[in-house]
Amino acid sequence: MAPRCWRWWPWSAWLRTRPPPSESTQSFRQQFSTQEQTPQICVVGSGPAGFYTAQHLLKHHSRAHVDIYEKQLVPFGLVRYGVAPDHPEVKNVINTFTRTAHSDRCAFHGSVAVGRDVTVQELRDAYHAVVLSYGADDHQALEIPGEELPGVFSARAFVGWYNGLPENRALAPDLSCDTAVVLGQGNVALDVARILLTPPEHLEKTDITEAALGALRQSQVKTVWIVGRRGALQVAFTIKVLGPEGEGPGSQVDGLLLGGCGRAELPGVEEGEPGRAHLGPSAFRAGGSWWCLPPGLGSGVGPRVDRALGLTPPPLPAHTAKELREMIQLPGTRPILDPADFLGLQDRIKEVPRPRKRLMELLLRAATEKPEVAEVARRASASRAWGLRFFRSPQQVLPSPDGRRVAGVRLAVTRLEASTAAAG
């Protein structure tokens, strides 16, 4: 028998049986503040934001019932489809989410797309509160000439491809090129670079898709450049993600370009209707998500609901030295780091917060210190490489002579203004 959290009910029949919420503010407050009523709450999106919201609702309100709607057949969002396959420990949070989904006061409804199968207004009419906890459903366009060329992918789509996201399974990137360029220097950028450069035999024991593993076995990519608009002091990745690259691979630029950040829109928003405006004047933020209340209830109720339901942001995971050491051991790779990019940073990093200080110290050591004999030999035998390029902004994607694919990217030099030069 399937676990309760995987059951599926036709939303239309189920919504028709849901009693409408009270029209009065006083009655609404009673529903959230007494033991006599059962608040019915809808959460749209079953990723970390959605499940953390449901978890806090169930924990801090003993009678609340939560329904979680998800457009995919299965839950967990980016925990399932966005985490690199060689980071299984990050997915352990699925165990906590599964316990939440098994609660008698929580139900999961898969394959339900808000805007296609049900409207926001129908949800507002059927529940006492609606929480929109969905993520980006498309990438942010670079808006530069040539980005439509074959061989240019959003990192979101590429990650979805190797993780088996249904909408990206047919991506089929051509990895016959020598060099890939990743635009952006965040955690996802390093995930992409690491997956491209990790020996396929090291990925066989992960949950990477067979299609992606087969493509990576045939990959000719030897070099990955990770390009950012800002400097070394502003890189956005964490120590945990930097580790493997700090002792990793090297490359140049010619065939595969990945970049662009996520773009989120309210499900079912019609053209011309901006996201928050579509929720109406009663929309407010609580626990990191948008809430929308029934008509007639002002936004002033928001903070009270936030306190009553105990909504607090979940704690961020810590990055241990053990994880860092494990990630530094990426085999067969070497870094290409220009010591000139790190001039003057030795004194500045003394003033930055400890996590970023550790990050910068790791970068400085990799870029400026002479490696030990064993490390020199390891780098000399490495067949792949990766490099960082700072203060560069993409201006144009260059086509191959036949115009059939990307051949390079034209970059412009950028400069930090004084107000943004400090480390965040």
C-alpha positions in Angstrom: 0.0 0.0 0.0 1.4 3.4 -1.0 2.2 5.8 1.8 -0.5 8.3 2.5 1.5 11.3 1.3 1.7 9.9 -2.2 -2.1 9.4 -2.7 -3.7 11.6 -5.3 -7.3 12.9 -5.2 -9.0 14.9 -8.1 -8.7 18.4 -6.8 -12.0 19.5 -8.4 -14.2 17.0 -6.6 -12.3 17.6 -3.4 -12.6 21.4 -3.5 -16.3 21.1 -4.0 -16.6 19.4 -0.6 -14.5 22.0 1.2 -16.6 24.4 3.3 -16.0 28.0 2.4 -14.2 30.2 5.0 -16.0 32.7 7.1 -16.6 36.1 5.6 -16.0 38.0 8.9 -12.6 39.0 10.4 -13.8 38.1 13.9 -14.8 34.5 12.9 -11.5 34.1 11.0 -9.6 35.1 14.1 -11.5 32.6 16.1 -10.6 29.9 13.6 -7.0 30.5 14.2 -7.1 31.2 18.0 -9.4 28.5 19.4 -9.4 24.8 19.7 -13.0 24.6 18.4 -12.2 25.2 14.8 -9.9 23.6 12.2 -8.0 26.1 10.1 -7.7 24.7 6.5 -4.5 25.9 4.9 -3.3 25.4 1.3 0.4 25.4 0.5 1.3 25.7 -3.2 4.7 24.0 -3.9 6.3 21.0 -2.2 9.9 22.1 -2.1 11.8 23.1 1.1 9.8 26.3 1.5 6.5 24.5 1.2 7.4 21.7 3.6 9.0 23.9 6.2 5.9 26.0 6.1 3.7 22.9 6.6 6.0 21.6 9.3 5.7 24.8 11.3 2.0 25.1 10.8 1.4 21.5 12.1 3.8 22.0 15.0 2.5 25.3 16.3 -1.2 24.9 15.7 -2.6 21.6 17.0 -5.7 21.6 14.8 -4.5 23.1 11.5 -4.9 20.9 8.4 -2.5 21.5 5.5 -2.9 20.5 1.9 0.2 20.7 -0.3 -0.2 21.1 -4.0 2.6 20.2 -6.4 2.7 20.4 -10.2 5.1 17.5 -10.4 4.0 13.9 -9.7 6.3 13.6 -6.7 7.3 16.1 -3.9 10.4 17.8 -2.6 11.2 20.3 -5.4 14.8 21.4 -5.5 15.8 18.9 -2.8 15.0 16.2 -5.4 15.8 18.0 -8.6 18.2 20.7 -7.7 20.8 19.1 -5.4 23.9 17.7 -7.2 23.9 13.9 -7.3 27.3 13.7 -5.6 25.8 15.5 -2.5 23.4 12.9 -1.1 23.8 14.2 2.4 22.0 17.4 1.5 19.0 15.3 0.5 18.7 13.8 4.0 16.1 16.5 4.8 13.7 14.4 2.7 13.3 12.2 5.7 12.0 15.1 7.8 9.7 16.2 5.0 8.3 12.6 4.6 7.4 12.5 8.3 5.5 15.8 7.8 3.7 14.4 4.8 2.7 11.3 6.8 0.9 13.4 9.4 -2.9 12.8 9.6 -3.3 16.6 9.3 -1.3 16.9 6.0 -2.2 15.7 2.5 -0.1 15.9 -0.6 -1.7 16.4 -4.0 0.7 15.8 -7.0 0.2 16.6 -10.6 -1.9 19.7 -9.8 -0.7 22.9 -11.5 -2.1 26.1 -10.1 -3.3 28.1 -13.2 -4.0 25.0 -15.2 -6.0 22.7 -12.9 -7.1 25.2 -10.3 -7.0 29.0 -10.0 -5.7 31.1 -7.1 -9.2 32.5 -6.6 -10.6 29.0 -6.3 -8.0 28.2 -3.6 -8.8 31.4 -1.8 -12.5 30.5 -1.8 -11.8 27.0 -0.5 -9.3 27.7 2.3 -8.8 30.0 5.2 -5.3 30.9 4.0 -3.2 30.2 0.9 0.6 30.0 1.0 2.5 30.4 -2.3 5.8 28.6 -1.7 6.7 27.7 -5.3 10.1 28.3 -6.9 11.3 29.7 -10.2 9.5 28.1 -13.1 11.8 29.4 -15.8 15.3 30.9 -16.2 16.1 34.6 -16.4 17.1 35.5 -19.9 20.5 37.0 -20.4 19.1 39.4 -22.9 22.2 39.5 -25.0 22.6 38.7 -28.7 23.2 35.0 -29.5 21.7 33.5 -26.4 19.3 31.5 -28.5 22.1 29.6 -30.2 22.2 25.8 -29.7 24.7 25.0 -26.9 23.4 27.8 -24.6 21.5 26.4 -21.6 20.3 27.8 -18.4 21.9 26.3 -15.3 18.4 25.5 -14.1 17.7 23.4 -17.2 21.1 21.7 -17.1 20.8 20.8 -13.4 17.2 19.5 -14.1 18.7 17.4 -16.9 21.2 15.5 -14.9 18.8 15.2 -11.9 15.9 13.8 -14.0 13.4 16.7 -13.9 10.7 15.6 -16.3 10.6 18.8 -18.2 14.4 18.7 -18.8 14.9 15.0 -19.6 15.1 15.7 -23.3 17.7 18.5 -23.1 20.5 16.4 -24.7 23.4 18.9 -24.4 26.2 18.4 -26.9 29.3 17.8 -24.8 31.7 17.2 -27.8 33.4 20.6 -27.2 36.6 21.1 -25.3 35.5 24.1 -23.2 32.5 25.2 -21.3 31.7 28.6 -19.8 29.5 29.0 -16.7 28.2 32.5 -16.1 27.8 33.2 -12.4 29.8 32.2 -9.4 27.3 30.8 -7.0 26.8 27.3 -5.6 24.9 26.1 -8.7 27.7 27.3 -11.0 30.2 25.2 -9.1 27.8 22.2 -9.1 27.6 22.4 -12.8 31.4 22.8 -13.2 32.0 19.9 -10.9 29.5 17.5 -12.6 31.1 18.4 -16.0 34.6 17.6 -14.8 34.1 14.7 -12.4 35.3 11.4 -13.8 32.1 9.4 -14.8 33.1 6.4 -12.7 32.8 8.6 -9.6 29.2 9.4 -10.5 28.1 5.8 -11.1 27.3 5.3 -7.4 25.2 8.5 -7.3 21.5 8.9 -8.3 22.4 10.8 -11.5 20.2 9.8 -14.4 21.5 7.1 -16.8 21.0 9.4 -19.7 23.2 12.1 -18.1 25.8 9.6 -17.0 26.0 8.2 -20.6 26.4 11.7 -22.0 29.1 12.5 -19.5 31.0 9.3 -20.3 31.2 10.6 -23.9 32.0 14.2 -22.9 35.0 15.9 -24.4 34.8 18.9 -22.0 38.3 19.4 -20.5 38.1 22.9 -19.2 35.4 25.0 -17.5 35.6 28.7 -16.9 33.4 30.1 -14.2 32.8 33.8 -14.9 31.5 36.5 -12.6 30.8 40.2 -12.8 32.4 40.9 -9.5 35.7 40.2 -7.8 37.1 37.4 -5.7 35.9 39.0 -2.4 32.3 38.8 -3.6 32.1 35.3 -4.9 28.7 33.8 -3.9 29.5 30.2 -3.3 30.0 28.7 0.2 33.0 27.0 1.6 31.3 23.6 1.3 30.8 24.0 -2.5 34.2 25.7 -3.1 36.2 22.9 -1.6 36.4 20.4 -4.5 37.2 23.2 -6.9 39.9 24.7 -4.7 42.0 21.7 -5.7 40.2 21.0 -8.9 40.4 21.1 -12.7 41.2 23.6 -15.6 39.8 24.7 -19.1 39.2 27.4 -21.9 36.2 28.7 -23.9 34.5 27.3 -26.9 31.4 25.2 -26.9 29.0 25.0 -24.0 27.6 28.1 -22.3 25.4 27.9 -19.2 24.0 30.8 -17.2 21.0 32.8 -16.1 19.2 32.8 -12.8 15.7 31.7 -12.0 12.5 33.6 -12.7 9.4 33.0 -10.7 5.9 34.1 -11.5 2.6 33.5 -9.7 1.0 30.3 -11.0 -1.8 31.2 -13.4 -1.0 34.9 -13.6 -2.5 36.3 -16.7 -0.6 38.7 -18.9 -0.4 42.2 -17.5 -1.0 41.1 -14.0 2.1 41.5 -11.8 2.7 38.7 -9.2 1.9 40.3 -5.9 -0.9 42.5 -7.3 -2.7 39.3 -8.4 -3.0 38.2 -4.8 -4.9 41.3 -3.9 -4.5 43.9 -1.0 -4.8 41.2 1.6 -1.5 39.5 0.6 1.3 39.5 3.1 4.5 37.7 3.9 4.8 35.2 6.8 7.5 32.7 7.3 9.2 33.6 4.1 6.2 32.9 1.9 3.3 34.9 0.4 0.0 34.4 2.1 -3.3 35.4 0.7 -6.5 35.6 2.8 -10.2 35.5 1.9 -11.8 38.7 0.7 -12.6 41.2 3.4 -9.6 40.5 5.6 -7.0 43.2 5.8 -3.3 42.6 5.7 -3.1 43.7 9.3 -4.0 40.2 10.3 -0.7 38.9 8.9 1.7 39.5 11.8 -0.9 38.0 14.2 -1.2 34.8 12.1 2.6 34.7 11.8 2.9 34.7 15.6 0.0 32.4 16.2 1.2 29.7 13.9 4.9 29.9 15.0 6.3 30.6 11.5 10.0 31.0 11.6 12.7 30.6 8.9 14.4 27.2 9.1 18.0 27.0 10.2 20.6 26.9 7.5 22.8 23.7 7.4 26.4 24.0 8.7 29.4 23.1 6.5 31.9 20.9 8.3 35.6 20.6 7.8 35.0 16.9 6.9 32.8 17.9 4.0 35.3 20.5 2.8 38.1 18.0 2.8 36.0 15.4 0.9 35.2 18.0 -1.7 38.8 19.0 -2.2 39.6 15.6 -3.4 38.0 15.9 -6.8 40.3 13.6 -8.9 42.0 14.4 -12.2 41.5 18.1 -12.0 43.6 21.3 -11.4 42.7 24.9 -10.8 43.6 27.8 -13.0 43.7 30.8 -10.7 45.6 34.0 -11.5 47.4 35.3 -8.4 46.9 38.9 -9.7 43.2 38.5 -9.0 43.9 38.2 -5.3 46.4 41.0 -4.8 45.6 43.1 -1.8 43.0 40.7 -0.4 45.2 39.3 2.3 44.6 42.3 4.5 41.0 42.9 3.6 39.8 39.4 4.5 40.7 40.1 8.1 37.6 42.3 8.4 35.1 39.9 6.7 32.8 37.5 8.6 34.4 34.2 9.6 32.7 32.0 7.0 33.7 34.2 4.1 37.1 34.7 5.7 37.7 30.9 5.6 36.5 30.9 2.0 38.9 33.6 0.9 41.8 32.0 2.8 41.1 28.8 0.8 41.1 30.7 -2.5 44.2 32.6 -1.6 46.1 29.4 -0.7 45.0 27.7 -4.0 46.0 30.8 -6.0 49.1 32.1 -4.4 50.9 29.4 -2.3 53.3 27.0 -3.8 51.8 23.5 -3.6 53.6 20.6 -2.0 55.5 18.1 -4.2 52.6 15.6 -4.2 50.1 18.2 -5.2 52.4 19.5 -7.9 52.5 15.9 -9.3 48.8 15.5 -9.0 48.1 18.8 -10.9 50.6 17.9 -13.6 48.9 14.6 -14.3 45.4 16.2 -14.3 43.6 15.9 -17.6 40.9 18.5 -16.8 40.9 22.0 -15.3 38.6 24.8 -14.2 39.3 28.5 -13.7 37.7 31.6 -12.3 37.4 34.8 -14.2 36.4 37.9 -12.3 35.0 41.3 -13.3 33.6 40.1 -16.5 30.1 40.6 -17.9 28.7 38.7 -20.9 27.9 41.0 -23.9 27.3 38.6 -26.8 27.3 34.9 -27.5 29.4 34.2 -30.6 28.2 31.7 -33.2 30.3 29.0 -34.9 31.2 29.7 -38.6 28.3 27.7 -39.8 26.0 29.4 -37.2 24.8 26.1 -35.9 26.0 26.4 -32.3 27.8 28.6 -29.8 31.5 29.1 -30.4 32.4 31.6 -27.6 31.2 34.6 -25.6 32.3 38.2 -25.7 32.9 39.6 -22.2 33.2 43.2 -21.0 35.4 44.2 -18.1 33.3 45.5 -15.1 34.3 47.6 -12.1 32.9 47.6 -8.6 31.5 50.8 -7.2 32.6 51.8 -3.7 29.2 51.0 -2.2 29.3 47.4 -3.4 33.0 46.7 -3.2 32.8 45.5 0.4 32.2 41.8 1.1 28.6 40.9 1.9 
